[in-house]
Amino acid sequence: MNVLKKSAWLAGILSIVSAASAGAAMAAQPQPWQVTLQPAATGIMHEIRWFETYTLWFLVPIVLLVLGLLLFVIVRFNKRANPNPSRTSHNTMIEVIWTVGPVLILLMFAVPSFQLLTAQYTPPTEPEITIKATGYQWYWGYEYQGEEGEDVSFDALLLTDEDRAEYGKEDKAVYPRLLAVDNEIVVPVNTTVRLLVTAGDVLHSWAMPAFGVKMDAVPGRLNETWFNVEQEGIYYGQCSELCGKDHAFMPIAVRAVSREQYDSWLAAARDDVEEANRMLMAAIDSQRKLASAE
């Protein structure tokens, strides 16, 4: 293994270690050398991960079976091993097997697939919070639609290295490069959140892997989805529809907090979103220090 490969492996290991030490503050984000889905943060994502494992129990044997049949045919029926080829035109039993078998397998896929699809569009409870996400080239705009008409709105742009100190986000383990934003969406845990997604210019897509959510943002159309976060922390996603030259620099960040912290943040955000974010970050840091001291 050369020096470059050793350095890459070391960087990956250090990143994973730092992610583990960051704890709940870094709930879900891409990791170096990651080959699996991100940890589930919602009930829907738990179902998606289960469905992935479920399908693999079918797909792996099917791939091995097809590979075995191909090798058998190549060895058994090549010109040298079988100089006089069979003139069989059909075999009823084989035709029944390769018709009924795939139909049964597809049914085994279809039933849980439709159940999962139904769950993705059916919130378990009436949404308590409604947030409208609007995609622009190349950032996201958010509006909290309050029942009393006291809406909170702000834009979320990619956090540059020059702005990290201003926003108090120097720790790249918690606020990773090209994923962190200046203003995160703030939501309470264990709360059903309705998300309305649209776009102001071209096609975008609001995607949060840990939530199992990916919703297209279409100009002139309002698409709806929902999520219910189970654990406090910061979750990262990205625009997942090619939308222009800065498509890769259009991250999404959601900060899940306790209900009390959310209520305090929302009250302060009605006057000043950036100040409300600073107060929330200070409260979370204090809480983490007290927890580590104990």
Backbone hydrogen bonds, N-H to C=O, Kabsch-Sander energy under -0.5 kcal/mol:
donor,donor_aa,acceptor,acceptor_aa,energy
6,K,2,N,-2.3
7,S,3,V,-2.6
8,A,4,L,-2.3
9,W,5,K,-2.5
10,L,6,K,-2.5
11,A,7,S,-2.5
12,G,8,A,-2.2
13,I,9,W,-2.4
14,L,10,L,-2.7
15,S,11,A,-2.2
16,I,12,G,-2.1
17,V,13,I,-2.4
18,S,14,L,-2.6
19,A,15,S,-2.1
20,A,16,I,-2.2
21,S,17,V,-2.1
22,A,18,S,-1.5
23,G,19,A,-0.8
23,G,20,A,-0.6
25,A,22,A,-1.3
26,M,23,G,-1.7
27,A,24,A,-0.6
28,A,234,I,-1.6
34,Q,31,Q,-1.7
41,A,210,A,-2.6
42,T,210,A,-0.6
46,H,42,T,-1.7
47,E,43,G,-1.8
48,I,44,I,-2.2
49,R,45,M,-2.5
50,W,46,H,-2.1
51,F,47,E,-2.6
52,E,48,I,-2.2
53,T,49,R,-2.1
54,Y,50,W,-2.8
55,T,51,F,-2.6
56,L,52,E,-1.7
57,W,53,T,-1.2
57,W,54,Y,-0.6
58,F,55,T,-1.2
59,L,55,T,-3.0
60,V,56,L,-2.2
62,I,58,F,-1.9
63,V,59,L,-2.7
64,L,60,V,-2.4
65,L,61,P,-2.7
66,V,62,I,-2.7
67,L,63,V,-2.5
68,G,64,L,-2.6
69,L,65,L,-2.6
70,L,66,V,-2.5
71,L,67,L,-2.4
72,F,68,G,-2.5
73,V,69,L,-2.7
74,I,70,L,-2.5
75,V,71,L,-2.3
76,R,72,F,-3.3
77,F,73,V,-2.2
82,N,78,N,-2.1
95,E,91,N,-2.3
96,V,92,T,-2.3
97,I,93,M,-2.4
98,W,94,I,-2.8
99,T,95,E,-0.6
99,T,96,V,-0.6
100,V,96,V,-3.1
101,G,97,I,-2.4
103,V,99,T,-1.4
104,L,100,V,-2.5
105,I,101,G,-2.3
106,L,102,P,-2.7
107,L,103,V,-1.9
108,M,104,L,-2.0
109,F,105,I,-1.4
110,A,106,L,-2.9
111,V,107,L,-2.2
113,S,109,F,-1.7
114,F,110,A,-2.8
115,Q,111,V,-1.8
116,L,112,P,-2.3
117,L,113,S,-2.4
118,T,114,F,-2.4
119,A,115,Q,-2.0
120,Q,116,L,-2.0
121,Y,117,L,-0.9
121,Y,118,T,-0.7
122,T,119,A,-1.1
128,E,192,T,-2.2
129,I,192,T,-1.3
131,I,194,R,-2.8
132,K,143,E,-2.8
133,A,131,I,-0.6
133,A,196,L,-3.7
134,T,132,K,-0.5
134,T,141,G,-3.0
135,G,198,T,-2.3
136,Y,139,Y,-2.9
138,W,136,Y,-1.0
139,Y,136,Y,-1.7
140,W,156,A,-1.8
141,G,134,T,-2.7
142,Y,154,F,-3.2
143,E,132,K,-1.9
144,Y,152,V,-3.7
145,Q,130,T,-2.4
145,Q,143,E,-0.7
146,G,144,Y,-1.0
149,G,146,G,-1.0
151,D,149,G,-1.3
152,V,144,Y,-1.2
154,F,142,Y,-2.0
156,A,140,W,-3.2
157,L,155,D,-0.5
159,L,180,A,-2.5
160,T,158,L,-0.6
163,D,160,T,-0.9
164,R,160,T,-0.6
164,R,161,D,-0.8
167,Y,163,D,-1.7
168,G,164,R,-0.7
168,G,165,A,-0.7
169,K,164,R,-2.7
172,K,170,E,-0.8
174,V,171,D,-0.5
175,Y,171,D,-2.8
179,L,176,P,-1.7
180,A,176,P,-2.4
182,D,157,L,-1.9
185,I,253,A,-2.5
187,V,255,R,-2.3
189,V,257,V,-2.3
190,N,229,V,-3.5
191,T,188,P,-0.6
193,V,191,T,-0.5
193,V,227,F,-2.8
194,R,129,I,-3.4
194,R,192,T,-0.5
195,L,225,T,-2.8
196,L,131,I,-2.9
196,L,194,R,-0.5
197,V,195,L,-0.5
197,V,223,N,-3.3
198,T,133,A,-2.4
199,A,218,V,-0.7
200,G,135,G,-2.8
201,D,135,G,-0.5
201,D,202,V,-0.6
204,H,217,A,-2.3
206,W,215,M,-2.8
207,A,205,S,-0.8
207,A,238,Q,-0.7
208,M,213,V,-2.8
211,F,208,M,-1.5
212,G,208,M,-0.9
212,G,209,P,-0.8
213,V,208,M,-1.6
215,M,206,W,-2.5
217,A,204,H,-3.1
218,V,216,D,-0.7
220,G,199,A,-0.7
221,R,218,V,-2.1
223,N,197,V,-2.7
223,N,221,R,-0.6
225,T,195,L,-2.3
227,F,193,V,-1.7
230,E,41,A,-2.9
233,G,256,A,-2.1
235,Y,254,V,-2.9
236,Y,28,A,-1.7
237,G,252,I,-2.9
238,Q,207,A,-0.8
239,C,250,M,-1.5
240,S,205,S,-1.6
247,H,244,G,-1.6
249,F,246,D,-1.7
250,M,247,H,-0.8
252,I,237,G,-2.6
254,V,235,Y,-2.6
255,R,185,I,-4.0
256,A,233,G,-3.2
256,A,254,V,-0.6
257,V,187,V,-2.4
257,V,255,R,-0.5
262,Y,258,S,-2.3
263,D,259,R,-2.5
264,S,260,E,-2.0
265,W,261,Q,-2.5
266,L,262,Y,-3.0
267,A,263,D,-2.0
268,A,264,S,-1.9
269,A,265,W,-2.9
270,R,266,L,-1.1
271,D,268,A,-1.4
272,D,268,A,-2.3
276,A,272,D,-2.1
277,N,273,V,-2.3
278,R,274,E,-2.0
279,M,275,E,-2.4
280,L,276,A,-2.2
281,M,277,N,-2.7
282,A,278,R,-2.3
283,A,279,M,-2.1
284,I,280,L,-2.4
285,D,281,M,-2.5
286,S,282,A,-2.3
287,Q,283,A,-2.2
288,R,284,I,-2.4
289,K,285,D,-2.3
290,L,286,S,-2.3
291,A,287,Q,-2.0
292,S,288,R,-2.4
293,A,289,K,-2.0
294,E,290,L,-1.5
